[in-house]
Amino acid sequence: MRIELTAGTVEYTDTGGPGPVVVFVHGLLMDGTLRDGPVAELTGHRCVVPTLPLGAHRQPMHEDADLSMSGIAALLAEFLERLDLRDVTLVGVDTGGALVQLLMADGAPRVSGVVLGSCDAFDNFPPGLTGKTLVATGKLSPGLFGVFMQQMRLRAARRLPIAFGWLTKRGDAATARWIRPLLADAAIRRDTVRVLRAAAASPGFLLEAAERLPSFDRPVLLAWATEDRVMPLDHGRRLEALLPKGKLVEVADSYTLLPLDQPTEFARLIREFTAG
């Protein structure tokens, strides 16, 4: 499915149905397929999964689109409004969790609850070695950025700590798919460089958002990977203390991308959260 929004065309999937509405938000250089595993497990839920313009999208954005983190968070809010989604459980992992925090800080009127998997928080943006390396490549021209990213065709390169190696234990097939749009399309490379440059220009935006998070009075589940090398477990604990209705759950045998490494367990946590 596709929807035309202010910034451009956004692709999404929608399982339909009358059950609880769950909207999944992915991170940088990822698309909605990050959630395929949990979505398959969440029968009885209406799972809505947009692919946002974060580098693995296939529909280029308008040239004047705001591709900063706050701009993409606003695009997500517009997506919820245009589809008239209400009482939404918003699920964010990796930098998708950062976008969700921006919505929480602004009140998120259509959201009834939030699940934050291991994600960027506080001063951890860009997150870890992976994020810092990626954002640094945004200094390149779109053409040179594309040349640099050609090495991601190789599994050995994708498994490096500066790439996806510390983000997922088991999801290399997905990461190989995610890089194809920017390798094939100059307009997607242009969008991605714009995202990365905007990210480099606003490194403290999550610290500012954190100051407003205590006003978010709805339930928040913090599902954090105990083996995460990119998103510190201590940040999950700090978010739990900051949020009035926050609860931290640790997930074993996983890196940051819980939907890839532990899809069944992540789906179980979401199911129990929406039932509660």
Backbone as CSV, one residue per row, in Angstrom:
resi,resn,N_x,N_y,N_z,CA_x,CA_y,CA_z,C_x,C_y,C_z
1,MET,0.843,-1.192,0.000,0.000,0.000,0.000,0.880,1.246,0.000
2,ARG,0.288,2.344,-0.481,0.995,3.613,-0.506,0.071,4.728,-0.047
3,ILE,0.662,5.755,0.555,-0.091,6.941,0.924,0.755,8.163,0.615
4,GLU,0.128,9.184,0.050,0.832,10.415,-0.290,0.766,11.353,0.919
5,LEU,1.923,11.665,1.472,2.018,12.566,2.618,2.757,13.837,2.203
6,THR,2.878,14.768,3.120,3.480,16.056,2.805,4.877,15.909,2.219
7,ALA,5.675,14.993,2.772,7.064,14.832,2.340,7.205,13.987,1.094
8,GLY,6.174,13.189,0.768,6.256,12.297,-0.379,5.428,11.043,-0.157
9,THR,5.631,10.065,-1.014,4.874,8.817,-0.951,5.529,7.858,0.031
10,VAL,4.725,7.317,0.956,5.205,6.354,1.942,4.519,5.017,1.697
11,GLU,5.316,3.972,1.585,4.777,2.617,1.459,4.528,2.040,2.849
12,TYR,3.508,1.198,2.941,3.221,0.570,4.230,2.441,-0.719,4.009
13,THR,2.442,-1.561,5.036,1.589,-2.739,5.048,0.593,-2.603,6.190
14,ASP,-0.562,-3.199,6.009,-1.629,-3.126,7.009,-2.347,-4.466,7.003
15,THR,-2.255,-5.204,8.109,-2.872,-6.518,8.168,-4.383,-6.441,8.324
16,GLY,-4.907,-5.240,8.685,-6.340,-5.085,8.860,-6.843,-5.811,10.097
17,GLY,-8.146,-5.880,10.218,-8.738,-6.576,11.347,-9.138,-5.633,12.460
18,PRO,-10.002,-6.117,13.355,-10.561,-5.274,14.420,-9.725,-5.249,15.699
19,GLY,-8.643,-6.006,15.736,-7.875,-6.139,16.976,-7.110,-4.881,17.329
20,PRO,-6.325,-4.930,18.426,-5.521,-3.774,18.830,-4.621,-3.308,17.695
21,VAL,-4.507,-1.993,17.540,-3.706,-1.415,16.468,-2.271,-1.256,16.959
22,VAL,-1.333,-1.866,16.241,0.086,-1.779,16.561,0.805,-1.196,15.354
23,VAL,1.513,-0.081,15.563,2.267,0.569,14.490,3.752,0.425,14.795
24,PHE,4.490,-0.144,13.858,5.912,-0.429,14.044,6.755,0.640,13.353
25,VAL,7.839,1.049,14.032,8.717,2.092,13.507,10.151,1.558,13.483
26,HIS,10.775,1.568,12.295,12.122,1.018,12.114,13.175,2.110,12.239
27,GLY,14.449,1.728,12.087,15.562,2.650,12.236,16.258,2.979,10.927
28,LEU,17.432,3.579,11.025,18.211,3.993,9.867,18.648,2.799,9.013
29,LEU,18.600,2.982,7.713,18.962,1.955,6.729,18.178,0.668,6.943
30,MET,16.910,0.816,7.333,16.009,-0.324,7.515,14.677,0.019,6.884
31,ASP,13.883,-1.028,6.619,12.529,-0.804,6.136,11.545,-1.600,6.980
32,GLY,10.295,-1.581,6.578,9.265,-2.215,7.377,9.414,-3.706,7.545
33,THR,10.212,-4.363,6.683,10.376,-5.810,6.808,11.106,-6.203,8.089
34,LEU,11.701,-5.226,8.776,12.271,-5.516,10.099,11.257,-6.215,10.982
35,ARG,9.975,-5.924,10.782,8.917,-6.412,11.674,8.208,-7.658,11.183
36,ASP,8.650,-8.246,10.077,7.920,-9.374,9.502,7.730,-10.507,10.504
37,GLY,8.779,-10.831,11.263,8.682,-11.932,12.217,7.630,-11.705,13.276
38,PRO,7.702,-10.597,14.036,6.675,-10.341,15.049,5.271,-10.192,14.465
39,VAL,5.160,-9.539,13.299,3.833,-9.348,12.705,3.181,-10.692,12.404
40,ALA,3.955,-11.646,11.911,3.406,-12.970,11.614,2.883,-13.661,12.864
41,GLU,3.460,-13.310,14.009,3.047,-13.929,15.274,1.842,-13.232,15.900
42,LEU,1.592,-11.989,15.510,0.564,-11.193,16.182,-0.783,-11.322,15.484
43,THR,-1.260,-12.553,15.343,-2.585,-12.766,14.784,-3.610,-12.178,15.751
44,GLY,-4.648,-11.583,15.196,-5.649,-10.929,16.030,-5.375,-9.460,16.258
45,HIS,-4.180,-8.983,15.898,-3.848,-7.574,15.974,-3.904,-6.950,14.574
46,ARG,-4.171,-5.658,14.541,-4.024,-4.920,13.289,-2.633,-4.292,13.290
47,CYS,-1.738,-4.840,12.498,-0.348,-4.384,12.463,-0.141,-3.489,11.245
48,VAL,0.274,-2.262,11.495,0.501,-1.285,10.441,1.989,-0.944,10.449
49,VAL,2.634,-1.105,9.307,4.092,-0.998,9.246,4.498,-0.078,8.093
50,PRO,4.790,1.197,8.381,5.275,2.082,7.320,6.768,1.906,7.078
51,THR,7.196,2.166,5.860,8.625,2.287,5.559,8.929,3.774,5.424
52,LEU,9.596,4.315,6.423,9.897,5.743,6.486,11.156,6.058,5.680
53,PRO,11.364,7.317,5.290,12.522,7.675,4.455,13.819,7.742,5.248
54,LEU,14.302,6.572,5.629,15.509,6.467,6.454,16.624,5.705,5.757
55,GLY,16.536,5.582,4.425,17.641,5.019,3.675,17.365,3.700,2.991
56,ALA,16.304,2.990,3.409,15.948,1.736,2.744,14.594,1.859,2.055
57,HIS,14.070,3.081,1.962,12.792,3.315,1.292,12.969,3.229,-0.221
58,ARG,11.880,2.986,-0.922,11.937,2.834,-2.379,11.258,3.981,-3.120
59,GLN,10.564,4.843,-2.386,9.898,5.992,-2.988,10.637,7.260,-2.563
60,PRO,11.337,7.946,-3.480,12.067,9.155,-3.093,11.134,10.226,-2.552
61,MET,11.636,10.997,-1.612,10.865,12.084,-1.039,10.977,13.334,-1.922
62,HIS,10.083,14.299,-1.669,10.158,15.571,-2.381,11.476,16.266,-2.044
63,GLU,11.971,17.047,-2.961,13.269,17.689,-2.758,13.265,18.659,-1.585
64,ASP,12.101,19.223,-1.239,12.023,20.164,-0.122,11.556,19.508,1.175
65,ALA,11.494,18.180,1.209,11.026,17.476,2.412,12.000,17.671,3.563
66,ASP,11.444,17.810,4.772,12.252,17.907,5.993,12.626,16.485,6.416
67,LEU,13.895,16.129,6.235,14.349,14.773,6.564,15.219,14.747,7.815
68,SER,15.039,15.738,8.680,15.642,15.677,10.011,14.865,14.668,10.850
69,MET,15.396,14.310,12.009,14.678,13.376,12.876,13.323,13.953,13.291
70,SER,13.277,15.246,13.600,12.000,15.852,13.979,11.050,15.893,12.791
71,GLY,11.607,16.114,11.581,10.771,16.121,10.384,10.182,14.755,10.097
72,ILE,10.974,13.701,10.290,10.474,12.347,10.041,9.491,11.935,11.127
73,ALA,9.708,12.386,12.366,8.732,12.136,13.430,7.404,12.812,13.092
74,ALA,7.473,14.028,12.545,6.245,14.714,12.123,5.565,13.951,10.992
75,LEU,6.355,13.359,10.096,5.804,12.541,9.017,5.079,11.328,9.584
76,LEU,5.646,10.714,10.615,5.002,9.580,11.281,3.679,10.002,11.916
77,ALA,3.671,11.155,12.571,2.430,11.656,13.167,1.381,11.918,12.093
78,GLU,1.809,12.458,10.942,0.886,12.692,9.833,0.338,11.372,9.307
79,PHE,1.191,10.355,9.258,0.764,9.023,8.809,-0.353,8.482,9.709
80,LEU,-0.185,8.585,11.009,-1.211,8.121,11.952,-2.518,8.883,11.745
81,GLU,-2.397,10.189,11.526,-3.586,11.026,11.357,-4.309,10.712,10.052
82,ARG,-3.550,10.600,8.974,-4.173,10.367,7.669,-4.879,9.013,7.607
83,LEU,-4.359,8.016,8.289,-5.025,6.714,8.343,-6.065,6.650,9.457
84,ASP,-6.183,7.747,10.198,-7.130,7.861,11.312,-6.970,6.695,12.298
85,LEU,-5.723,6.421,12.650,-5.432,5.361,13.607,-5.541,5.928,15.016
86,ARG,-6.273,5.221,15.873,-6.500,5.677,17.245,-6.166,4.568,18.232
87,ASP,-5.917,4.956,19.479,-5.553,3.982,20.525,-4.429,3.072,20.043
88,VAL,-3.425,3.676,19.477,-2.319,2.956,18.854,-1.291,2.538,19.902
89,THR,-0.791,1.312,19.765,0.432,0.921,20.460,1.571,1.150,19.475
90,LEU,2.450,2.081,19.823,3.553,2.460,18.953,4.797,1.687,19.377
91,VAL,5.414,0.973,18.434,6.558,0.119,18.727,7.770,0.615,17.957
92,GLY,8.818,1.021,18.671,10.024,1.516,18.024,11.265,0.809,18.525
93,VAL,12.143,0.441,17.602,13.420,-0.191,17.924,14.516,0.573,17.193
94,ASP,15.731,0.587,17.779,16.848,1.298,17.171,16.445,2.775,17.028
95,THR,16.784,3.441,15.938,16.441,4.852,15.781,14.942,5.048,15.610
96,GLY,14.211,3.987,15.305,12.753,4.075,15.346,12.262,4.429,16.738
97,GLY,12.976,3.948,17.766,12.633,4.309,19.133,12.876,5.778,19.418
98,ALA,13.880,6.362,18.774,14.127,7.798,18.921,12.959,8.596,18.345
99,LEU,12.461,8.185,17.173,11.317,8.860,16.574,10.087,8.751,17.469
100,VAL,9.886,7.596,18.067,8.758,7.410,18.975,8.891,8.330,20.191
101,GLN,10.100,8.468,20.716,10.298,9.373,21.857,9.948,10.817,21.505
102,LEU,10.245,11.230,20.283,9.879,12.581,19.857,8.366,12.765,19.860
103,LEU,7.629,11.753,19.413,6.173,11.837,19.466,5.673,11.850,20.904
104,MET,6.274,11.017,21.751,5.882,10.999,23.163,6.093,12.361,23.810
105,ALA,7.208,12.982,23.497,7.533,14.288,24.082,6.537,15.355,23.659
106,ASP,5.894,15.158,22.493,4.911,16.117,22.000,3.477,15.724,22.346
107,GLY,3.309,14.680,23.154,1.974,14.315,23.617,1.373,13.091,22.978
108,ALA,1.648,12.848,21.699,1.180,11.653,20.985,-0.287,11.354,21.280
109,PRO,-1.221,12.216,20.848,-2.626,12.052,21.224,-3.287,10.775,20.703
110,ARG,-2.772,10.196,19.627,-3.386,8.982,19.076,-2.805,7.696,19.663
111,VAL,-1.879,7.835,20.595,-1.142,6.692,21.132,-1.635,6.357,22.531
112,SER,-1.965,5.072,22.737,-2.418,4.625,24.058,-1.317,3.934,24.844
113,GLY,-0.263,3.502,24.157,0.843,2.830,24.822,2.025,2.731,23.881
114,VAL,3.192,2.487,24.456,4.433,2.468,23.681,5.272,1.262,24.087
115,VAL,5.870,0.623,23.102,6.899,-0.393,23.338,8.193,0.131,22.708
116,LEU,9.194,0.332,23.540,10.506,0.732,23.052,11.442,-0.459,23.176
117,GLY,11.840,-1.030,22.037,12.905,-2.018,22.066,14.232,-1.287,22.218
118,SER,15.320,-2.001,22.331,16.640,-1.368,22.453,16.742,-0.232,21.441
119,CYS,16.994,0.980,21.918,16.918,2.124,21.015,17.808,3.274,21.475
120,ASP,17.993,4.231,20.577,18.715,5.456,20.891,18.012,6.162,22.051
121,ALA,18.790,6.738,22.945,18.216,7.503,24.051,19.278,8.433,24.616
122,PHE,18.808,9.535,25.220,19.676,10.489,25.908,20.795,10.987,24.975
123,ASP,22.057,10.756,25.348,23.160,11.266,24.528,23.682,10.230,23.536
124,ASN,23.009,9.101,23.413,23.469,8.032,22.525,22.888,8.215,21.118
125,PHE,23.230,9.340,20.518,22.860,9.601,19.136,23.927,10.466,18.488
126,PRO,24.480,10.031,17.343,24.223,8.733,16.712,24.699,7.590,17.606
127,PRO,24.000,6.460,17.574,24.233,5.402,18.555,25.452,4.528,18.267
128,GLY,26.367,4.479,19.215,27.495,3.558,19.148,28.381,3.753,17.933
129,LEU,29.259,2.807,17.745,30.179,2.832,16.608,29.423,2.754,15.292
130,THR,28.360,1.958,15.266,27.564,1.801,14.051,26.982,3.135,13.600
131,GLY,26.289,3.805,14.505,25.629,5.052,14.149,26.605,6.157,13.819
132,LYS,27.672,6.250,14.593,28.660,7.309,14.351,29.313,7.145,12.982
133,THR,29.614,5.909,12.602,30.211,5.662,11.289,29.243,6.027,10.178
134,LEU,27.988,5.621,10.336,26.994,5.890,9.306,26.773,7.389,9.135
135,VAL,26.598,8.104,10.239,26.356,9.542,10.150,27.574,10.249,9.552
136,ALA,28.777,9.772,9.862,29.989,10.374,9.289,30.014,10.252,7.770
137,THR,29.455,9.184,7.224,29.440,9.021,5.767,28.529,10.039,5.090
138,GLY,27.652,10.667,5.863,26.789,11.695,5.302,27.542,12.926,4.846
139,LYS,28.804,13.059,5.236,29.626,14.169,4.762,30.006,14.001,3.293
140,LEU,29.894,12.766,2.807,30.213,12.495,1.407,29.111,13.025,0.493
141,SER,29.436,13.263,-0.748,28.406,13.567,-1.737,27.560,12.318,-1.946
142,PRO,26.328,12.465,-2.439,25.518,11.269,-2.695,26.223,10.247,-3.590
143,GLY,26.979,10.727,-4.590,27.700,9.810,-5.465,28.763,9.021,-4.731
144,LEU,29.587,9.722,-3.939,30.637,9.041,-3.184,30.046,8.172,-2.082
145,PHE,28.928,8.618,-1.515,28.247,7.790,-0.524,27.839,6.456,-1.142
146,GLY,27.326,6.515,-2.361,26.950,5.280,-3.051,28.137,4.376,-3.303
147,VAL,29.278,4.973,-3.672,30.494,4.180,-3.879,30.915,3.514,-2.575
148,PHE,30.888,4.271,-1.477,31.261,3.724,-0.178,30.350,2.556,0.210
149,MET,29.055,2.699,-0.059,28.094,1.691,0.373,28.128,0.428,-0.493
150,GLN,28.824,0.464,-1.625,28.913,-0.728,-2.457,29.498,-1.917,-1.706
151,GLN,30.385,-1.628,-0.747,30.994,-2.728,0.006,29.968,-3.498,0.841
152,MET,28.814,-2.888,1.092,27.776,-3.564,1.872,27.121,-4.703,1.101
153,ARG,27.463,-4.840,-0.160,26.996,-6.019,-0.899,27.606,-7.302,-0.332
154,LEU,28.753,-7.160,0.312,29.478,-8.322,0.840,29.043,-8.616,2.266
155,ARG,28.763,-9.871,2.541,28.335,-10.247,3.885,29.394,-9.894,4.922
156,ALA,30.659,-10.094,4.586,31.737,-9.797,5.534,31.715,-8.328,5.938
157,ALA,31.396,-7.440,5.004,31.320,-6.015,5.322,30.088,-5.711,6.166
158,ARG,28.959,-6.328,5.837,27.730,-6.086,6.610,27.873,-6.550,8.047
159,ARG,28.709,-7.562,8.290,28.848,-8.126,9.639,29.892,-7.384,10.473
160,LEU,30.507,-6.357,9.927,31.459,-5.573,10.712,30.746,-4.780,11.804
161,PRO,31.427,-4.491,12.924,30.815,-3.681,13.987,30.393,-2.296,13.523
162,ILE,31.052,-1.743,12.494,30.669,-0.424,12.019,29.463,-0.486,11.088
163,ALA,29.009,-1.686,10.738,27.838,-1.853,9.887,26.708,-2.463,10.718
164,PHE,26.229,-3.657,10.344,25.125,-4.278,11.061,25.574,-5.348,12.050
165,GLY,26.883,-5.577,12.155,27.380,-6.709,12.938,27.012,-6.684,14.399
166,TRP,26.923,-5.485,15.000,26.542,-5.390,16.409,25.056,-5.085,16.597
167,LEU,24.322,-5.042,15.501,22.889,-4.774,15.596,22.049,-6.046,15.590
168,THR,22.519,-7.085,14.905,21.735,-8.311,14.823,22.648,-9.528,14.783
169,LYS,22.236,-10.570,15.477,22.957,-11.844,15.441,22.565,-12.676,14.229
170,ARG,21.298,-12.601,13.846,20.743,-13.590,12.924,20.092,-12.983,11.681
171,GLY,20.130,-11.661,11.527,19.320,-11.030,10.496,20.061,-10.569,9.262
172,ASP,21.132,-11.251,8.861,21.912,-10.751,7.726,21.113,-10.741,6.430
173,ALA,20.229,-11.681,6.225,19.446,-11.700,4.988,18.606,-10.430,4.865
174,ALA,18.067,-9.967,5.982,17.280,-8.726,5.971,18.167,-7.531,5.678
175,THR,19.335,-7.464,6.301,20.212,-6.315,6.086,20.673,-6.235,4.632
176,ALA,20.847,-7.380,3.992,21.231,-7.390,2.584,20.136,-6.779,1.716
177,ARG,18.870,-7.021,2.064,17.755,-6.428,1.313,17.680,-4.923,1.539
178,TRP,17.952,-4.490,2.756,17.744,-3.083,3.103,18.637,-2.141,2.302
179,ILE,19.811,-2.580,1.919,20.727,-1.656,1.235,20.478,-1.573,-0.268
180,ARG,19.630,-2.432,-0.812,19.439,-2.455,-2.265,18.879,-1.153,-2.837
181,PRO,17.881,-0.519,-2.208,17.347,0.708,-2.815,18.382,1.805,-2.990
182,LEU,19.220,2.041,-1.988,20.185,3.139,-2.129,21.310,2.790,-3.095
183,LEU,21.602,1.502,-3.250,22.609,1.102,-4.234,22.085,1.268,-5.659
184,ALA,20.769,1.161,-5.832,20.186,1.158,-7.173,19.640,2.511,-7.616
185,ASP,19.346,3.418,-6.671,18.596,4.622,-7.008,19.305,5.862,-6.478
186,ALA,19.704,6.762,-7.386,20.406,7.985,-6.984,19.541,8.875,-6.103
187,ALA,18.218,8.873,-6.329,17.325,9.705,-5.521,17.266,9.206,-4.076
188,ILE,17.325,7.900,-3.881,17.343,7.351,-2.515,18.668,7.688,-1.834
189,ARG,19.768,7.646,-2.580,21.062,8.051,-2.016,21.023,9.520,-1.597
190,ARG,20.395,10.353,-2.419,20.254,11.767,-2.088,19.480,11.937,-0.780
191,ASP,18.345,11.242,-0.665,17.539,11.318,0.561,18.349,10.871,1.776
192,THR,19.076,9.771,1.616,19.812,9.203,2.749,20.891,10.151,3.232
193,VAL,21.620,10.767,2.325,22.639,11.745,2.703,22.003,12.922,3.423
194,ARG,20.837,13.356,2.971,20.137,14.454,3.651,19.746,14.064,5.073
195,VAL,19.278,12.838,5.249,18.940,12.348,6.586,20.176,12.359,7.494
196,LEU,21.277,11.843,6.977,22.493,11.728,7.776,23.071,13.095,8.129
197,ARG,23.025,14.031,7.187,23.533,15.375,7.472,22.660,16.087,8.497
198,ALA,21.359,15.917,8.402,20.465,16.515,9.385,20.686,15.904,10.761
199,ALA,20.946,14.593,10.806,21.224,13.930,12.081,22.500,14.468,12.709
200,ALA,23.521,14.688,11.891,24.788,15.215,12.407,24.625,16.625,12.953
201,ALA,23.666,17.366,12.410,23.474,18.760,12.820,22.689,18.900,14.120
202,SER,22.037,17.830,14.576,21.199,17.910,15.782,21.472,16.740,16.720
203,PRO,22.695,16.614,17.239,23.034,15.444,18.045,22.343,15.386,19.400
204,GLY,21.869,16.532,19.918,21.307,16.541,21.268,19.803,16.490,21.334
205,PHE,19.134,16.118,20.231,17.669,16.226,20.222,16.996,15.266,21.206
206,LEU,17.629,14.120,21.492,17.012,13.181,22.430,17.158,13.635,23.877
207,LEU,18.211,14.364,24.189,18.334,14.941,25.528,17.224,15.952,25.774
208,GLU,16.911,16.733,24.745,15.814,17.692,24.873,14.481,16.965,25.017
209,ALA,14.287,15.898,24.249,13.040,15.137,24.345,12.896,14.487,25.712
210,ALA,14.009,14.010,26.278,13.968,13.326,27.569,13.436,14.240,28.673
211,GLU,13.669,15.531,28.554,13.174,16.466,29.566,11.651,16.491,29.618
212,ARG,11.003,16.127,28.496,9.539,16.159,28.432,8.895,14.780,28.594
213,LEU,9.692,13.735,28.605,9.125,12.384,28.696,8.354,12.122,29.992
214,PRO,8.739,12.710,31.138,7.947,12.449,32.354,6.481,12.874,32.243
215,SER,6.139,13.694,31.264,4.742,14.095,31.089,3.935,13.054,30.312
216,PHE,4.614,12.034,29.769,3.903,10.981,29.038,3.345,9.997,30.057
217,ASP,2.020,9.986,30.226,1.393,9.274,31.336,0.764,7.951,30.953
218,ARG,1.087,7.440,29.761,0.533,6.152,29.343,1.573,5.043,29.509
219,PRO,1.136,3.779,29.500,2.078,2.676,29.738,3.177,2.594,28.683
220,VAL,4.382,2.287,29.133,5.529,2.115,28.241,6.280,0.855,28.650
221,LEU,6.423,-0.081,27.725,7.246,-1.265,27.948,8.607,-1.035,27.309
222,LEU,9.653,-1.241,28.085,11.027,-1.092,27.605,11.621,-2.491,27.496
223,ALA,11.723,-3.004,26.276,12.268,-4.347,26.030,13.700,-4.181,25.560
224,TRP,14.653,-4.544,26.410,16.057,-4.265,26.117,16.859,-5.552,26.004
225,ALA,17.674,-5.631,24.977,18.535,-6.804,24.769,19.696,-6.772,25.766
226,THR,19.854,-7.837,26.508,20.911,-7.869,27.528,22.302,-7.896,26.926
227,GLU,22.426,-8.338,25.666,23.740,-8.409,25.020,23.998,-7.220,24.097
228,ASP,23.181,-6.186,24.189,23.299,-5.056,23.273,24.625,-4.326,23.461
229,ARG,25.340,-4.124,22.359,26.608,-3.402,22.395,26.472,-1.974,21.880
230,VAL,25.291,-1.629,21.398,25.083,-0.320,20.782,24.188,0.564,21.648
231,MET,23.152,-0.020,22.230,22.211,0.712,23.079,22.398,0.247,24.526
232,PRO,23.023,1.052,25.384,23.342,0.597,26.743,22.094,0.206,27.534
233,LEU,22.178,-0.921,28.213,21.077,-1.363,29.070,20.761,-0.322,30.140
234,ASP,21.766,0.405,30.576,21.542,1.451,31.575,20.578,2.512,31.073
235,HIS,20.547,2.737,29.762,19.601,3.713,29.215,18.169,3.201,29.348
236,GLY,17.973,1.897,29.213,16.658,1.330,29.464,16.232,1.554,30.902
237,ARG,17.161,1.375,31.832,16.852,1.598,33.250,16.543,3.065,33.520
238,ARG,17.296,3.964,32.875,17.049,5.396,33.065,15.685,5.798,32.512
239,LEU,15.315,5.236,31.363,13.996,5.526,30.812,12.890,4.988,31.719
240,GLU,13.102,3.818,32.293,12.119,3.250,33.211,11.896,4.187,34.395
241,ALA,12.976,4.745,34.924,12.863,5.654,36.067,12.217,6.977,35.671
242,LEU,12.394,7.376,34.417,11.917,8.674,33.949,10.427,8.657,33.632
243,LEU,9.943,7.526,33.130,8.564,7.441,32.657,7.625,7.013,33.783
244,PRO,6.540,7.720,34.010,5.630,7.397,35.120,5.093,5.973,35.087
245,LYS,4.873,5.433,33.883,4.340,4.079,33.757,5.277,3.205,32.921
246,GLY,6.575,3.396,33.122,7.555,2.607,32.401,7.884,1.311,33.107
247,LYS,8.104,0.251,32.321,8.501,-1.046,32.877,9.561,-1.660,31.971
248,LEU,10.686,-2.038,32.560,11.796,-2.619,31.807,11.760,-4.141,31.859
249,VAL,11.925,-4.767,30.695,12.057,-6.213,30.585,13.317,-6.496,29.779
250,GLU,14.170,-7.369,30.278,15.402,-7.711,29.566,15.173,-8.955,28.704
251,VAL,15.733,-8.923,27.504,15.575,-10.029,26.556,16.949,-10.620,26.270
252,ALA,17.104,-11.913,26.515,18.390,-12.586,26.340,18.611,-13.015,24.891
253,ASP,19.873,-13.321,24.586,20.272,-13.888,23.292,19.833,-13.010,22.127
254,SER,20.110,-11.724,22.218,19.745,-10.809,21.148,20.665,-9.606,21.181
255,TYR,20.894,-9.035,19.996,21.489,-7.708,19.898,20.355,-6.693,19.758
256,THR,20.658,-5.518,19.258,19.689,-4.422,19.233,18.380,-4.783,18.543
257,LEU,18.451,-5.429,17.390,17.262,-5.632,16.566,16.483,-6.860,17.032
258,LEU,15.754,-6.666,18.106,14.956,-7.743,18.696,13.989,-8.392,17.704
259,PRO,13.358,-7.637,16.794,12.437,-8.294,15.855,13.121,-9.301,14.936
260,LEU,14.430,-9.158,14.719,15.160,-10.133,13.917,15.719,-11.265,14.760
261,ASP,16.278,-10.927,15.912,16.966,-11.934,16.717,16.023,-12.734,17.606
262,GLN,14.943,-12.106,18.084,13.993,-12.784,18.973,12.560,-12.416,18.583
263,PRO,12.142,-12.747,17.350,10.808,-12.316,16.896,9.661,-12.887,17.719
264,THR,9.760,-14.154,18.114,8.674,-14.775,18.874,8.561,-14.151,20.261
265,GLU,9.681,-13.952,20.920,9.657,-13.352,22.251,9.198,-11.893,22.184
266,PHE,9.652,-11.176,21.169,9.246,-9.779,21.040,7.739,-9.691,20.783
267,ALA,7.224,-10.570,19.944,5.778,-10.597,19.695,5.010,-10.944,20.963
268,ARG,5.532,-11.886,21.753,4.864,-12.256,23.009,4.779,-11.062,23.950
269,LEU,5.855,-10.301,24.051,5.863,-9.127,24.918,4.842,-8.082,24.446
270,ILE,4.765,-7.883,23.138,3.797,-6.926,22.597,2.372,-7.409,22.859
271,ARG,2.131,-8.711,22.644,0.800,-9.276,22.859,0.354,-9.096,24.314
272,GLU,1.249,-9.397,25.247,0.909,-9.244,26.665,0.709,-7.776,27.026
273,PHE,1.492,-6.917,26.412,1.388,-5.485,26.702,0.034,-4.945,26.225
274,THR,-0.364,-5.284,24.992,-1.647,-4.788,24.476,-2.818,-5.405,25.233
275,ALA,-2.663,-6.645,25.691,-3.741,-7.266,26.474,-3.894,-6.581,27.822
276,GLY,-2.787,-6.120,28.378,-2.827,-5.449,29.679,-3.468,-4.083,29.603
